[in-house]
Amino acid sequence: MELRAQRALSPAASTKSQEPHRFARHALTLLAACLMASPAFAQSTTGNQTSAENNDVSGPVRLQSRSAQEAPNAAQASQAEQRAKAAKYVPGEFEIYVNKLLGLDLTDPVTLESLKRAESARDEIGTVTQVGAVGKTASVSADNIVRRLGADLMLDDRQARGAEADGPRLAPADYLIGVGDEIQVTAWGSVDADLRLTVDRSGRVTIPRVGPVLVAGVRYGDLNDVVRNRIGQVFKNFQVSTSLGKLRTIRIYVTGFTAKPGAYTVSSLATIVNGLIRAGGPSAAGSFRQIELRRNGRVVATFDAYDLLLKGDKSSDRALQAEDVIHVGPIGPQVAMLGSVNKQSIVELKPGETVDDVLAMAGGFSAVADRSRMSIERLSDRNDRRVVELQLPAQIKTIASNGDVVRVFSSVNAALPQHKQYKRVLVEGEVARPGEYVMPPTSTLADAIQAAGGLTPQAFVFGTDFSRESVRLAQQENYDRALRDLETEFTKNSATARAATADEAAALAQRASGTERLVQRLRAVRPTGRVVLQLESDAKQLPSLTVEDRDHLMIPARPTTVGVFGSVFNAGSFLLKDGSSVDDIVKLAGGPTRGADAASVFVIRANGTVISARQSSSGWLGWGSNMAGLQALPGDTVFVPEEMNKTTFIQEAKDWTQILYQFGLGAAALKTIKN
């Protein structure tokens, strides 16, 4: 279709010189100027485009929308910059009661402050530090607190923001176009158009050179046909594509038992879930399962959040319209599921739901759960025995009541008695088939050796290293206790010490620093759990000792050397000759140095026993202490310690002189008094 404005005058008219014709030309010029200044004409022209009078009839017609439709909505932009404040999670009485059963007091101000810090740490760095509550042995964190099912989703403050939090989404085909929606129109062919049009208050958009098109109330799936039909009334031979740009916002209301009731502005694509998240979800007294969508005074939908949380079923999550009301009803009966389940939770029940339903809401049994029984504590039986045991699966369909606390037992918390347990034993060293073996409950060390194929000819039974896990744990506990007592004693001595001079104060500070370093080094020591087997040096078999789970048996090869270390002239390992004593071995290392404490020499045997020179000491001063008669055995380690608190002969003579002088003065004083 051709659209032209003819400006050329006929030749006959141009040759005339009469005054009325000149006036007519001026009038036409003035009328053209007025038309060009009018809004109707302006929206069909651009600065880079010739006027309709000079359009080429062979090219496509260029359509352009009004600049006013490009202007952003200031109120919407302001709302996009604001972030809604996250609702504070407030536990209900039943939640406080259930967590108290687990040793977590949610009414303790220190605990609440720790949880607040833990939650902020989770939002910022993705981790939560375990924080101990005052007066309690259990650790408190955002992860081990039992909450209502669904509370974590509804109170995620990263979701509770403005309407922009709904994010870009694909509009469904049944979406109804409304006032404020932006429509993008692209046309090609005889018409060249790329328009962004906003639906005005009358429900229309205005297409240049086409006119207004009524789109309010039109399904998004039908929008393309409506626009094509309207443009087709003016143009021919073209194609058109329509889509939605910026969507309008609508106002909804969230009422009832919710964390933040009130009016909210959300995207026109928002659903019931979006509205609930904006309001912080149901409060401690609000229901997750009785949520109504009210429109024009009537209930048009009922939403159960558990369908979405547990089954992923979003079919009941209806789209919202302007002035809709989301009403959260009061909470229904609550039951806690604790113990060996995949997710300890507090769930809300509907009438007729059973213990089996509660178990399903908690994710079912964990891998270590005892599936044959569970306990249930009923608040309604507080004057009776309260706790009863349910036998599974016969009683799994028991009706759950408000306030019940159901516990699922663990199969691994209570260990079986030793006489019933099969044990895993690791056998290494000089055996035919080293490895880990599963032994019957009454097996002994000899049975473990036999399972490993027996000893090799090089096996040194006397030097067997036998470690036991239960012994290691006991050693660690006793070692920690002794270390705490030692540290307490050091602290007391440092606190009560008094210094008369600056030199004494410096000496005390240096001693305290050395003590602290000693304690740190002692803390780094870890017991091995070795059990010393009292065997003869020529033993050929192990004692008849019943094995335990995770026992470790190491049979070394027969060594041919003896080690000498400490305050000797040449520490190292030396070849052992038959009949050699410990003194002979020490002589091979050059003997003790001048600073050695020869009276404190000790030997560590290959079987773990220790023999010291002081055990054979004669005399109360330690004179005559020697190990000349002690035979050296393969694998021995001889240690010659350094003498501590060394004094020179002059220092000792000075001390004895002082003692004798004081003794003489005392004797003289007594004689004078007697006379």
Rosetta blueprint (number, residue, H / E / L):
1 M L
2 E L
3 L L
4 R L
5 A L
6 Q L
7 R L
8 A L
9 L L
10 S L
11 P H
12 A H
13 A H
14 S H
15 T L
16 K L
17 S L
18 Q L
19 E H
20 P H
21 H H
22 R H
23 F H
24 A H
25 R H
26 H H
27 A H
28 L H
29 T H
30 L H
31 L H
32 A H
33 A H
34 C H
35 L H
36 M H
37 A H
38 S L
39 P H
40 A H
41 F H
42 A H
43 Q L
44 S L
45 T L
46 T L
47 G L
48 N L
49 Q L
50 T L
51 S L
52 A H
53 E H
54 N H
55 N L
56 D L
57 V L
58 S L
59 G L
60 P L
61 V E
62 R E
63 L E
64 Q L
65 S L
66 R L
67 S H
68 A H
69 Q H
70 E H
71 A L
72 P L
73 N L
74 A H
75 A H
76 Q H
77 A H
78 S H
79 Q H
80 A H
81 E H
82 Q L
83 R L
84 A L
85 K L
86 A L
87 A L
88 K L
89 Y L
90 V L
91 P L
92 G L
93 E H
94 F H
95 E H
96 I H
97 Y H
98 V H
99 N H
100 K H
101 L H
102 L L
103 G L
104 L L
105 D L
106 L L
107 T L
108 D L
109 P H
110 V H
111 T H
112 L H
113 E H
114 S H
115 L H
116 K H
117 R H
118 A H
119 E H
120 S H
121 A H
122 R H
123 D H
124 E H
125 I H
126 G L
127 T L
128 V L
129 T L
130 Q L
131 V E
132 G E
133 A L
134 V L
135 G L
136 K L
137 T L
138 A L
139 S E
140 V E
141 S L
142 A L
143 D L
144 N L
145 I L
146 V L
147 R L
148 R E
149 L L
150 G L
151 A H
152 D H
153 L H
154 M H
155 L L
156 D L
157 D L
158 R L
159 Q L
160 A L
161 R L
162 G L
163 A H
164 E H
165 A H
166 D H
167 G L
168 P L
169 R L
170 L L
171 A L
172 P L
173 A L
174 D L
175 Y L
176 L E
177 I L
178 G L
179 V L
180 G L
181 D L
182 E E
183 I E
184 Q E
185 V E
186 T E
187 A E
188 W E
189 G E
190 S L
191 V E
192 D E
193 A E
194 D E
195 L E
196 R E
197 L E
198 T E
199 V L
200 D L
201 R L
202 S L
203 G L
204 R E
205 V E
206 T E
207 I E
208 P L
209 R L
210 V L
211 G E
212 P E
213 V E
214 L E
215 V L
216 A L
217 G L
218 V L
219 R E
220 Y H
221 G H
222 D H
223 L H
224 N H
225 D H
226 V H
227 V H
228 R H
229 N H
230 R H
231 I H
232 G H
233 Q L
234 V L
235 F L
236 K L
237 N L
238 F E
239 Q E
240 V E
241 S E
242 T E
243 S E
244 L E
245 G L
246 K L
247 L L
248 R L
249 T E
250 I E
251 R E
252 I E
253 Y E
254 V E
255 T E
256 G E
257 F L
258 T E
259 A L
260 K L
261 P L
262 G E
263 A E
264 Y E
265 T E
266 V E
267 S E
268 S L
269 L L
270 A L
271 T E
272 I H
273 V H
274 N H
275 G H
276 L H
277 I H
278 R H
279 A L
280 G L
281 G L
282 P E
283 S L
284 A L
285 A L
286 G E
287 S E
288 F E
289 R E
290 Q E
291 I E
292 E E
293 L E
294 R E
295 R E
296 N L
297 G L
298 R E
299 V E
300 V E
301 A E
302 T E
303 F E
304 D L
305 A H
306 Y H
307 D H
308 L H
309 L H
310 L H
311 K H
312 G L
313 D L
314 K L
315 S L
316 S L
317 D L
318 R L
319 A E
320 L L
321 Q L
322 A L
323 E L
324 D L
325 V E
326 I E
327 H E
328 V E
329 G E
330 P E
331 I L
332 G L
333 P L
334 Q E
335 V E
336 A E
337 M E
338 L E
339 G E
340 S L
341 V E
342 N L
343 K L
344 Q L
345 S E
346 I E
347 V E
348 E E
349 L L
350 K L
351 P L
352 G L
353 E L
354 T E
355 V H
356 D H
357 D H
358 V H
359 L H
360 A H
361 M H
362 A L
363 G L
364 G L
365 F E
366 S L
367 A L
368 V L
369 A E
370 D E
371 R E
372 S E
373 R E
374 M E
375 S E
376 I E
377 E E
378 R L
379 L H
380 S H
381 D H
382 R L
383 N L
384 D L
385 R L
386 R L
387 V E
388 V E
389 E E
390 L E
391 Q E
392 L L
393 P L
394 A L
395 Q L
396 I L
397 K L
398 T L
399 I E
400 A L
401 S L
402 N L
403 G L
404 D L
405 V E
406 V E
407 R E
408 V E
409 F E
410 S E
411 S L
412 V L
413 N L
414 A L
415 A L
416 L L
417 P L
418 Q H
419 H H
420 K H
421 Q L
422 Y L
423 K E
424 R E
425 V E
426 L E
427 V E
428 E E
429 G E
430 E L
431 V E
432 A L
433 R L
434 P L
435 G E
436 E E
437 Y E
438 V E
439 M E
440 P L
441 P L
442 T L
443 S L
444 T E
445 L H
446 A H
447 D H
448 A H
449 I H
450 Q H
451 A H
452 A L
453 G L
454 G L
455 L E
456 T L
457 P L
458 Q L
459 A E
460 F L
461 V H
462 F H
463 G H
464 T L
465 D E
466 F E
467 S E
468 R L
469 E H
470 S H
471 V H
472 R H
473 L H
474 A H
475 Q H
476 Q H
477 E H
478 N H
479 Y H
480 D H
481 R H
482 A H
483 L H
484 R H
485 D H
486 L H
487 E H
488 T H
489 E H
490 F H
491 T H
492 K H
493 N H
494 S H
495 A H
496 T H
497 A L
498 R L
499 A L
500 A L
501 T L
502 A H
503 D H
504 E H
505 A H
506 A H
507 A H
508 L H
509 A H
510 Q H
511 R H
512 A H
513 S H
514 G H
515 T H
516 E H
517 R H
518 L H
519 V H
520 Q H
521 R H
522 L H
523 R H
524 A L
525 V L
526 R L
527 P L
528 T L
529 G L
530 R E
531 V E
532 V L
533 L L
534 Q L
535 L L
536 E L
537 S L
538 D L
539 A L
540 K L
541 Q L
542 L L
543 P L
544 S L
545 L L
546 T E
547 V L
548 E L
549 D L
550 R L
551 D E
552 H E
553 L E
554 M E
555 I E
556 P L
557 A E
558 R L
559 P L
560 T L
561 T E
562 V E
563 G E
564 V E
565 F E
566 G E
567 S L
568 V E
569 F L
570 N L
571 A L
572 G E
573 S E
574 F E
575 L E
576 L L
577 K L
578 D L
579 G L
580 S L
581 S E
582 V H
583 D H
584 D H
585 I H
586 V H
587 K H
588 L H
589 A L
590 G L
591 G L
592 P E
593 T L
594 R L
595 G L
596 A E
597 D L
598 A H
599 A H
600 S H
601 V L
602 F E
603 V E
604 I E
605 R L
606 A L
607 N L
608 G L
609 T L
610 V E
611 I E
612 S E
613 A H
614 R H
615 Q H
616 S H
617 S L
618 S L
619 G L
620 W L
621 L L
622 G L
623 W L
624 G L
625 S L
626 N L
627 M L
628 A L
629 G L
630 L L
631 Q E
632 A L
633 L L
634 P L
635 G L
636 D L
637 T E
638 V E
639 F E
640 V E
641 P L
642 E E
643 E L
644 M L
645 N L
646 K L
647 T L
648 T L
649 F H
650 I H
651 Q H
652 E H
653 A H
654 K H
655 D H
656 W H
657 T H
658 Q H
659 I H
660 L H
661 Y H
662 Q H
663 F H
664 G H
665 L H
666 G H
667 A H
668 A H
669 A H
670 L H
671 K H
672 T H
673 I H
674 K H
675 N L
